[in-house]
């Protein structure tokens, strides 16, 4: 189950009903099911996550900061972000080598926007 499936599963009916007017009814404007399994994820390279206590996270899907154990309070944000240890973890995230990367579809989303409204011959 990917990230968007988990969000869909946990969205309650009241919220869906309240905001359903924003979802297009015409099929041509709805988001198409599209799967792109890239061998890499650009999120760890293009983003950084800092938790309330100063811990540096791998990406926005690392909710419990289970991958990296670095804090920016001691050496500052830039020194920590560009340290050899953090760069190693971020490169592994780019290559989808962490356990949280398995089944994550958020890292595939950066190329999906171009495909969302293309007509398919199915």
N, C-alpha and C positions, 0 to 999 in steps of 0.2 A: 504494500500500500504506500503510495507516494505522499508527499507533503500536502498537495491540493486535495487528495482523497480524504486525508485526516481532517482537514479544515471543513470539507463538505459534510463529513460524518458528524462533526461536533457542532454544526450550525443548527440552532434550534428552529422550529417551524415558525415561531412568532417573528424572529428576525427575518427569515426568508419571506414571509408574507409582507412585512413592513417595507422591505426594499425590493420586492419583486418587480415593481414598475420600472426599475433600471435595467432589467434583463430584457434583451430584445426577444420578440416573439417570432419574427421571421427567421427561418433557418439560415438564410444567406448572411445574416449579421451575427449569428451565434458563434461562439468560439468552437472551432472544430477540434475533434479528438486528434491529437497529433503526438507521436512519440519520436523523440530523437535521442538516442543513447550516445551521447558524445563521450569520448574517452577522457575528457577533461571537464573541469568546472571552473569558470572564470570568477566565481564569487570570492574565494579566498584571496585572489589577486587584486580584485577591484574594490573590495569592501574591507572594513575592519569593524569589529564589535568590541565595545568596552562595556562591561557590566558595572552595576552601581558601586561595587567595591573596588573598582580599578582593574579587575581581571580582564585580560585580553582574550577574546574568543576567536575561534577559527572562522565562523560565518554565522549568519542569522539563524541557521537551522541547528546550531550547537546550543540548544536551549539551556542545558545544565552545565555548560563549559566542561564537557567530558574529554576533550581532546588536548587542549593546551593548559598549562598551569603556570602562566606568567602574569605578573601584575605590573602596571605602569607607574605605580606610586614611587618606587625606588629610583628607577633610571629615566623616567619620563616616557611619554608616548612614542616619539620617533626612535629613540635609542632602543626601546623594547621591540617595537615593530620591525626594525631592521637588524635585530640581533641574529646571529647565525642560527641559534636554536629555533627561533620563531620562523625564520625564513624556511628552515627545513620542514617544519610542520605545515606551513602554507603551501610549499611546493607539493607535499604529499596530498594536501587537499585539492590542489589544482589537478593532480593526477587521479583523484577519487580513490585514494588508498586508505582512507579512514573508514571505520565501521559505520559511521552515520551517513556516509556517502552512498551506501548500498540502498537502492530503492528511492533515493531522493530525486524528485523530478524538478526541483526548483533550479538546480544548476543547468538544466537543459532549456530553461525558459528564455534565455537571452536570444536564442535563435528562432524561437517559436513565433514571435510576432509577425515575421514576414510571411509565415505560412497560414496564419489564422484565417485569412479571408480568401485564400486561393480556392478555386473550384477544383474538385477532385473527380476523377472518373472512376467511381466505385459501383 
